[in-house]
């Protein structure tokens, strides 16, 4: 045993004292170092996605997609790329229960030969809001009330009832899909629209869907309540145990592809993250399979310090005009710099494995790789430093229109897909459970907020709203 500077420790059970019983002497540098490190063992938890589990594995290409993208890790059938995946709940703190009603994070880091590519999504294909300016406010309402420090149904539903675009995601969240039984038994989605581009400079828009090969399985509200008390770490335990016993979970990666010309004419805004592209319009196509077969050897090193960002692209993949995605391109790496430090990309779980990181960024806290020695720290230079590679970037694209704070122009679209979800995608029992789950939660909010939210449900589907109103005991006069 040694101190952090490598000096041998003679005794790790007794502090240095002046006689018996003491006092303790400040010159006990081993004691001071041990206590000081203990005080700093917890890095700031994530503002969202604080509770999570992770595993490593691989992704294997099963279909040639090179005519749409020049991304090398997708270039050949049978090609394998190492991955690390983190699953999480969204709103709860680090000690919250895995079975809470909440979206689930589904973040995948591909260690490709062109650098790390991160696909950072959820277990739902849509989200509550379409503009990043609303995101801090939305998250505040899903956490704790400033005065009482308790979860509060009024603030939760007040924001949602004033934000009709949330109705599609609300309908998914309060279905049984809002309480997945395990991380292995849920799908994952990129949610946003992304851009693919090929060697010819053509580009296409793409949606990602990871479909679980274990089958979708969800808790009912009652089952989730029991599990939260029985085992708050149920999903974390299930994932770890499945891999440990040699039963690695897997997912089939599917994509939908849309041309730029089709995007201009599509009946929905293809860049609105509160919308899906109906499969009848754009069928899904299987392109690969992801297998998770390795548990982390140390949770903190690999899961807690893992940092995923939608801004981690590789040649062949880029952002779309999706406003929420555009905001996340900044917010995620900024959060990592705050939580882990400016050199978070040097941590083993975040560092490129199949490519070399070589640039002119230097210094900062926790720089532990030699800081690139005496090499130049500026560009251009005459000393053999790394050079940009012309032609490797995203092809140029047109940007047009007036700059300003512009509202969404198709507000009536907000209700269409939520209504279709209720009428067409759900079975009778699904609809019954959805209404029951909403009534159980919304029933804790003020009556005026209940009325405002029910009017949104009614716009999505008359039966949907009427059943929620009946469950809440609201009359026709209340809704007039």
C-alpha positions as CSV (number, residue, x, y, z in Angstrom):
1,X,0.0,0.0,0.0
2,X,1.2,3.5,-0.9
3,X,0.2,7.1,-0.7
4,X,-0.9,8.8,-4.0
5,X,2.7,9.9,-4.5
6,X,3.9,6.3,-4.2
7,X,5.4,6.3,-0.7
8,X,4.9,3.1,1.3
9,X,2.1,3.3,4.0
10,X,3.2,1.7,7.3
11,X,-0.2,1.6,9.0
12,X,-3.7,2.1,7.7
13,X,-5.6,1.5,10.9
14,X,-4.3,4.1,13.3
15,X,-3.8,7.9,12.9
16,X,-0.7,9.6,14.0
17,X,-1.4,11.1,17.5
18,X,0.3,12.9,20.3
19,X,0.2,10.2,22.9
20,X,-3.0,8.2,23.8
21,X,-5.7,9.0,22.9
22,X,-4.4,12.0,21.0
23,X,-4.9,14.6,19.6
24,X,-4.3,13.8,16.0
25,X,-1.4,15.5,14.3
26,X,-1.8,17.4,11.1
27,X,1.5,16.0,10.0
28,X,-0.2,12.6,9.4
29,X,-0.2,13.2,5.6
30,X,-1.7,9.8,4.9
31,X,-4.7,10.6,7.0
32,X,-5.1,14.0,5.4
33,X,-4.8,12.6,1.9
34,X,-7.3,9.8,2.6
35,X,-9.9,12.2,4.1
36,X,-9.4,14.8,1.4
37,X,-9.8,12.3,-1.4
38,X,-12.9,10.9,0.3
39,X,-14.5,14.3,0.3
40,X,-14.0,14.5,-3.4
41,X,-15.1,11.0,-4.5
42,X,-18.4,12.1,-5.8
43,X,-18.3,14.1,-9.0
44,X,-21.5,16.2,-9.7
45,X,-24.2,13.9,-10.8
46,X,-25.8,14.4,-14.2
47,X,-28.5,17.0,-14.2
48,X,-30.6,14.6,-16.2
49,X,-30.0,10.8,-16.7
50,X,-28.3,10.6,-13.2
51,X,-29.3,7.0,-12.5
52,X,-28.0,4.6,-15.1
53,X,-26.3,1.3,-16.0
54,X,-23.9,0.4,-18.7
55,X,-22.2,-2.4,-20.7
56,X,-19.8,-2.9,-23.5
57,X,-20.1,-5.0,-26.6
58,X,-20.0,-4.7,-30.4
59,X,-22.0,-3.6,-33.4
60,X,-22.0,-5.7,-36.6
61,X,-23.2,-4.4,-40.0
62,X,-25.8,-6.7,-41.7
63,X,-26.7,-4.5,-44.7
64,X,-24.6,-2.4,-47.1
65,X,-25.6,1.2,-46.7
66,X,-22.6,2.8,-48.5
67,X,-24.8,4.4,-51.1
68,X,-26.2,6.6,-48.4
69,X,-23.3,7.2,-46.1
70,X,-19.5,7.1,-46.2
71,X,-19.2,6.3,-42.5
72,X,-16.5,3.7,-42.4
73,X,-17.9,1.7,-39.6
74,X,-21.0,1.1,-41.7
75,X,-19.1,0.4,-44.9
76,X,-19.2,-3.4,-45.2
77,X,-21.5,-6.3,-44.2
78,X,-19.9,-8.2,-41.3
79,X,-17.8,-5.3,-40.0
80,X,-17.7,-5.1,-36.2
81,X,-17.1,-2.0,-34.1
82,X,-16.7,-1.9,-30.4
83,X,-19.4,-0.1,-28.5
84,X,-20.2,1.1,-25.0
85,X,-23.9,1.7,-24.0
86,X,-25.4,3.5,-21.1
87,X,-29.1,3.1,-20.1
88,X,-30.7,5.5,-17.6
89,X,-33.8,7.1,-16.2
90,X,-34.1,10.8,-17.0
91,X,-35.7,12.9,-14.2
92,X,-34.6,11.0,-11.0
93,X,-31.6,11.5,-8.9
94,X,-28.7,9.0,-8.7
95,X,-30.4,7.0,-5.9
96,X,-33.9,6.9,-7.5
97,X,-35.6,3.6,-8.5
98,X,-35.1,2.0,-11.9
99,X,-38.8,1.3,-12.2
100,X,-40.0,5.0,-12.0
101,X,-42.3,6.2,-14.7
102,X,-39.9,8.1,-16.8
103,X,-38.3,8.0,-20.3
104,X,-35.2,5.9,-20.5
105,X,-31.9,7.1,-21.9
106,X,-30.3,4.9,-24.6
107,X,-26.8,6.2,-25.4
108,X,-24.4,4.3,-27.7
109,X,-20.7,5.1,-28.2
110,X,-19.2,3.6,-31.3
111,X,-15.4,3.4,-31.2
112,X,-14.8,3.7,-35.0
113,X,-11.6,4.1,-37.0
114,X,-12.7,7.6,-37.8
115,X,-13.1,8.6,-34.2
116,X,-15.9,8.1,-31.7
117,X,-19.5,8.3,-32.9
118,X,-22.2,8.8,-30.3
119,X,-25.9,8.1,-30.8
120,X,-27.6,9.6,-27.8
121,X,-31.3,8.8,-27.7
122,X,-34.1,7.5,-25.5
123,X,-36.5,4.5,-25.5
124,X,-39.1,6.7,-27.1
125,X,-39.1,7.9,-30.8
126,X,-40.3,11.4,-29.8
127,X,-39.8,14.0,-27.1
128,X,-41.9,16.5,-25.1
129,X,-40.6,19.7,-26.7
130,X,-39.2,20.8,-30.1
131,X,-37.2,23.9,-29.1
132,X,-34.1,23.8,-26.8
133,X,-35.0,27.1,-25.2
134,X,-37.8,25.2,-23.3
135,X,-35.5,22.4,-22.1
136,X,-34.3,23.8,-18.7
137,X,-37.9,24.8,-17.8
138,X,-39.3,21.4,-18.8
139,X,-36.7,19.6,-16.7
140,X,-37.3,21.8,-13.7
141,X,-41.0,20.8,-13.7
142,X,-40.0,17.1,-13.7
143,X,-37.8,17.4,-10.7
144,X,-38.5,18.9,-7.2
145,X,-40.4,22.0,-6.2
146,X,-38.1,24.7,-4.9
147,X,-39.9,25.3,-1.6
148,X,-40.9,21.8,-0.5
149,X,-38.1,19.8,-2.3
150,X,-40.9,17.3,-3.3
151,X,-42.1,16.1,-6.6
152,X,-45.1,18.2,-7.5
153,X,-48.0,17.3,-9.8
154,X,-49.1,20.9,-10.2
155,X,-45.7,22.0,-11.7
156,X,-45.5,18.7,-13.7
157,X,-48.8,19.1,-15.4
158,X,-48.9,22.9,-15.5
159,X,-46.0,23.0,-17.9
160,X,-47.3,20.1,-20.0
161,X,-50.8,21.5,-20.3
162,X,-49.3,24.8,-21.4
163,X,-47.2,23.0,-24.0
164,X,-49.5,21.1,-26.3
165,X,-46.6,19.7,-28.4
166,X,-45.9,17.4,-25.5
167,X,-49.1,15.3,-26.0
168,X,-47.4,12.6,-28.1
169,X,-44.7,11.9,-25.6
170,X,-47.0,12.2,-22.7
171,X,-49.2,9.5,-24.2
172,X,-46.2,7.2,-24.5
173,X,-44.9,8.0,-21.1
174,X,-48.2,7.3,-19.4
175,X,-48.7,4.1,-21.3
176,X,-47.0,1.0,-19.9
177,X,-44.0,1.9,-22.1
178,X,-43.2,4.5,-19.5
179,X,-42.2,1.7,-17.1
180,X,-40.0,-0.8,-18.9
181,X,-39.5,-4.1,-17.0
182,X,-35.8,-4.1,-17.8
183,X,-33.3,-2.3,-20.0
184,X,-33.0,-5.4,-22.1
185,X,-36.7,-5.4,-22.9
186,X,-37.0,-1.9,-24.4
187,X,-36.3,-0.4,-27.7
188,X,-33.9,2.5,-28.3
189,X,-34.4,5.4,-30.7
190,X,-32.1,8.2,-32.0
191,X,-35.4,10.2,-31.8
192,X,-33.9,13.1,-33.8
193,X,-33.5,13.2,-37.6
194,X,-29.9,13.0,-38.6
195,X,-28.1,13.5,-41.9
196,X,-26.1,10.9,-43.8
197,X,-23.9,11.8,-46.8
198,X,-21.9,9.7,-49.2
199,X,-18.7,9.9,-51.2
200,X,-20.5,11.6,-54.0
201,X,-21.5,14.5,-51.7
202,X,-25.2,13.5,-51.8
203,X,-27.1,13.7,-48.5
204,X,-30.1,12.0,-47.0
205,X,-32.1,12.2,-43.7
206,X,-32.2,9.2,-41.4
207,X,-34.0,8.0,-38.3
208,X,-32.5,5.3,-36.0
209,X,-34.4,2.5,-34.3
210,X,-32.8,-0.1,-32.0
211,X,-35.3,-2.9,-31.7
212,X,-34.8,-5.3,-28.7
213,X,-34.3,-8.9,-29.7
214,X,-35.5,-9.9,-26.3
215,X,-39.0,-8.6,-26.9
216,X,-40.6,-5.5,-25.4
217,X,-41.8,-6.1,-21.8
218,X,-43.2,-3.5,-19.5
219,X,-44.5,-3.2,-15.9
220,X,-48.0,-2.2,-15.2
221,X,-48.3,0.8,-12.8
222,X,-49.0,-1.6,-9.9
223,X,-46.1,-3.8,-10.7
224,X,-43.7,-0.9,-11.0
225,X,-44.8,0.5,-7.6
226,X,-44.1,-2.9,-6.0
227,X,-40.7,-3.2,-7.8
228,X,-39.6,0.3,-6.7
229,X,-39.9,-0.8,-3.1
230,X,-38.7,-4.4,-3.6
231,X,-35.5,-3.6,-5.6
232,X,-34.8,0.0,-6.6
233,X,-31.9,-1.3,-8.8
234,X,-34.0,-3.8,-10.6
235,X,-33.0,-2.9,-14.2
236,X,-29.3,-2.3,-13.3
237,X,-29.2,-5.7,-11.6
238,X,-31.0,-7.5,-14.5
239,X,-28.6,-6.1,-17.1
240,X,-25.5,-7.0,-15.1
241,X,-26.8,-10.5,-14.2
242,X,-27.8,-11.4,-17.7
243,X,-24.3,-10.6,-19.1
244,X,-22.6,-12.3,-16.2
245,X,-24.5,-15.5,-16.8
246,X,-23.6,-15.5,-20.5
247,X,-27.0,-14.3,-21.8
248,X,-25.9,-11.1,-23.7
249,X,-28.8,-8.9,-24.8
250,X,-28.9,-7.7,-28.4
251,X,-30.8,-5.2,-30.5
252,X,-31.4,-4.9,-34.3
253,X,-30.6,-1.5,-35.7
254,X,-33.2,-0.2,-38.2
255,X,-33.2,3.0,-40.1
256,X,-35.7,5.1,-42.1
257,X,-34.2,7.1,-45.0
258,X,-35.7,10.2,-46.6
259,X,-34.3,12.3,-49.5
260,X,-34.0,16.1,-49.2
261,X,-36.6,16.5,-51.9
262,X,-39.1,14.4,-49.9
263,X,-38.3,16.3,-46.8
264,X,-39.4,19.5,-48.4
265,X,-42.8,18.1,-49.3
266,X,-43.5,15.8,-46.4
267,X,-46.8,16.1,-44.6
268,X,-45.1,16.5,-41.2
269,X,-42.1,18.5,-40.4
270,X,-39.4,15.8,-40.7
271,X,-37.1,17.7,-38.2
272,X,-39.7,18.0,-35.4
273,X,-38.7,15.7,-32.6
274,X,-42.3,15.5,-31.3
275,X,-43.2,13.6,-34.5
276,X,-42.4,10.2,-36.0
277,X,-42.1,9.3,-39.7
278,X,-45.0,6.7,-40.0
279,X,-43.6,3.4,-41.1
280,X,-46.3,3.3,-43.8
281,X,-44.6,6.3,-45.4
282,X,-41.0,5.3,-44.7
283,X,-40.5,1.6,-43.9
284,X,-37.8,0.6,-41.6
285,X,-34.7,-1.3,-42.9
286,X,-32.5,-3.6,-40.8
287,X,-28.8,-2.6,-41.1
288,X,-27.0,-4.1,-38.1
289,X,-27.1,-5.8,-34.8
290,X,-25.7,-4.6,-31.4
291,X,-24.7,-7.1,-28.7
292,X,-23.7,-6.3,-25.2
293,X,-21.5,-9.0,-23.8
294,X,-19.2,-7.2,-21.3
295,X,-19.9,-5.8,-17.8
296,X,-17.8,-2.9,-16.7
297,X,-14.9,-3.9,-14.4
298,X,-15.5,-0.6,-12.4
299,X,-18.8,1.3,-12.4
300,X,-17.3,4.7,-11.7
301,X,-14.6,4.5,-14.4
302,X,-16.8,3.2,-17.2
303,X,-20.4,4.2,-16.4
304,X,-20.3,7.2,-14.2
305,X,-17.5,8.9,-16.2
306,X,-18.9,7.9,-19.6
307,X,-19.7,11.0,-21.6
308,X,-21.9,10.8,-24.6
309,X,-22.6,13.7,-27.0
310,X,-24.8,14.1,-30.1
311,X,-22.0,16.3,-31.4
312,X,-19.6,13.4,-31.7
313,X,-20.0,12.8,-35.4
314,X,-17.7,10.9,-37.9
315,X,-17.4,11.6,-41.7
316,X,-20.6,10.4,-43.3
317,X,-22.9,11.5,-40.5
318,X,-24.0,15.0,-39.5
319,X,-26.7,17.1,-37.9
320,X,-30.1,18.0,-39.4
321,X,-32.0,21.3,-38.9
322,X,-33.8,19.7,-35.9
323,X,-33.8,22.6,-33.4
324,X,-33.7,20.3,-30.3
325,X,-30.7,18.5,-31.8
326,X,-29.0,21.7,-32.6
327,X,-29.3,22.8,-28.9
328,X,-28.0,19.4,-27.7
329,X,-24.8,19.8,-29.9
330,X,-23.7,22.5,-27.4
331,X,-25.4,21.4,-24.2
332,X,-24.0,17.9,-23.9
333,X,-20.2,18.5,-24.2
334,X,-20.7,21.6,-22.1
335,X,-22.2,19.5,-19.3
336,X,-19.3,17.1,-19.6
337,X,-16.7,19.9,-19.2
338,X,-18.5,21.0,-16.0
339,X,-19.0,17.5,-14.6
340,X,-15.8,15.8,-15.6
341,X,-13.4,18.6,-16.6
342,X,-12.0,20.0,-19.8
343,X,-10.0,16.9,-20.6
344,X,-12.9,14.4,-20.1
345,X,-12.2,13.0,-23.6
346,X,-9.0,11.5,-22.3
347,X,-10.7,9.3,-19.8
348,X,-10.4,5.7,-21.1
349,X,-14.1,5.2,-21.6
350,X,-14.4,8.4,-23.6
351,X,-11.1,8.3,-25.5
352,X,-11.0,7.1,-29.2
353,X,-9.9,3.4,-29.3
354,X,-9.6,2.8,-33.1
355,X,-8.4,6.3,-34.0
356,X,-5.8,8.8,-32.7
357,X,-6.8,12.1,-31.0
358,X,-4.3,14.6,-32.4
359,X,-5.0,18.4,-32.2
360,X,-3.7,21.6,-30.6
361,X,-5.8,21.6,-27.4
362,X,-3.5,21.7,-24.4
363,X,-3.4,22.1,-20.6
364,X,-6.4,22.2,-18.3
365,X,-7.2,20.2,-15.1
366,X,-6.3,16.4,-15.1
367,X,-4.3,16.4,-18.3
368,X,-2.5,13.1,-17.8
369,X,-1.2,12.1,-21.2
370,X,2.1,14.1,-21.4
371,X,0.2,17.1,-22.8
372,X,1.7,16.4,-26.3
373,X,5.2,17.3,-25.1
374,X,7.1,20.1,-26.9
375,X,5.0,19.9,-30.0
376,X,3.4,23.1,-31.4
377,X,0.2,24.2,-29.8
378,X,-1.0,26.4,-32.8
379,X,-2.0,26.0,-36.4
380,X,-0.7,26.7,-39.0
381,X,2.9,25.8,-38.1
382,X,6.1,24.7,-39.7
383,X,7.0,21.9,-37.3
384,X,5.0,18.9,-38.5
385,X,1.9,19.3,-36.4
386,X,-1.3,17.6,-37.4
387,X,-3.0,19.1,-40.5
388,X,-6.7,19.3,-41.5
389,X,-7.7,16.8,-44.2
390,X,-9.5,18.7,-47.0
391,X,-12.6,17.0,-48.3
392,X,-13.3,15.0,-45.1
393,X,-16.0,17.2,-43.8
394,X,-19.7,17.5,-44.4
395,X,-20.6,18.8,-47.9
396,X,-21.8,22.4,-48.0
397,X,-25.6,22.9,-47.8
398,X,-28.0,25.8,-48.3
399,X,-29.3,27.8,-45.3
400,X,-32.0,30.3,-46.0
401,X,-34.8,32.3,-44.4
402,X,-35.1,35.2,-42.0
403,X,-33.3,35.1,-38.7
404,X,-35.4,35.6,-35.6
405,X,-37.4,33.9,-32.8
406,X,-40.0,32.1,-34.9
407,X,-42.9,30.1,-33.6
408,X,-43.8,26.7,-35.0
409,X,-46.1,27.1,-37.9
410,X,-48.2,23.9,-37.8
411,X,-49.7,23.8,-34.2
412,X,-52.6,21.5,-35.2
413,X,-50.1,18.8,-36.1
414,X,-49.4,18.4,-32.4
415,X,-52.5,16.3,-31.9
416,X,-52.6,14.1,-35.0
417,X,-49.9,11.5,-34.1
418,X,-51.0,11.3,-30.4
419,X,-54.5,10.5,-31.6
420,X,-53.2,7.9,-34.1
421,X,-51.2,6.3,-31.3
422,X,-54.3,6.0,-29.1
423,X,-56.6,4.8,-31.8
424,X,-54.4,2.6,-34.0
425,X,-51.3,1.5,-32.2
426,X,-52.8,0.7,-28.8
427,X,-54.9,-2.3,-27.9
428,X,-57.9,-2.0,-25.6
429,X,-55.9,-3.0,-22.5
430,X,-53.2,-0.5,-23.5
431,X,-55.8,2.3,-23.7
432,X,-57.3,1.3,-20.3
433,X,-53.9,1.3,-18.6
434,X,-53.0,4.6,-20.2
435,X,-56.1,6.3,-18.9
436,X,-55.6,4.7,-15.4
437,X,-52.0,5.8,-15.2
438,X,-52.8,9.4,-16.3
439,X,-55.7,9.7,-13.8
440,X,-53.5,8.4,-11.0
441,X,-50.9,11.1,-11.6
442,X,-52.9,14.0,-13.0
443,X,-55.5,13.6,-10.2
444,X,-52.9,15.1,-7.8
445,X,-52.9,18.4,-9.7
446,X,-55.2,21.4,-9.3
447,X,-58.5,21.2,-11.0
448,X,-57.9,24.1,-13.4
449,X,-54.7,22.3,-14.6
450,X,-56.6,19.0,-15.0
451,X,-59.1,20.8,-17.2
452,X,-56.5,22.4,-19.4
453,X,-54.7,19.1,-19.8
454,X,-57.9,17.1,-20.6
455,X,-58.8,19.6,-23.3
456,X,-55.5,18.7,-25.0
457,X,-56.3,15.0,-24.7
458,X,-59.7,15.7,-26.3
459,X,-58.0,17.4,-29.3
460,X,-56.0,14.2,-29.8
461,X,-59.0,11.9,-29.6
462,X,-62.5,12.5,-28.2
463,X,-62.7,9.1,-26.5
464,X,-59.2,9.5,-25.0
465,X,-60.0,12.9,-23.4
466,X,-63.5,11.8,-22.3
467,X,-62.2,8.7,-20.5
468,X,-59.5,10.8,-18.6
469,X,-62.2,13.4,-17.7
470,X,-64.5,10.7,-16.4
471,X,-61.6,9.2,-14.3
472,X,-60.9,12.7,-12.8
473,X,-64.6,13.3,-12.1
474,X,-64.7,16.3,-14.5
475,X,-68.1,17.2,-15.9
476,X,-69.1,18.6,-19.3
477,X,-69.7,21.9,-17.6
478,X,-66.1,21.9,-16.3
479,X,-64.8,21.4,-19.8
480,X,-67.1,23.9,-21.5
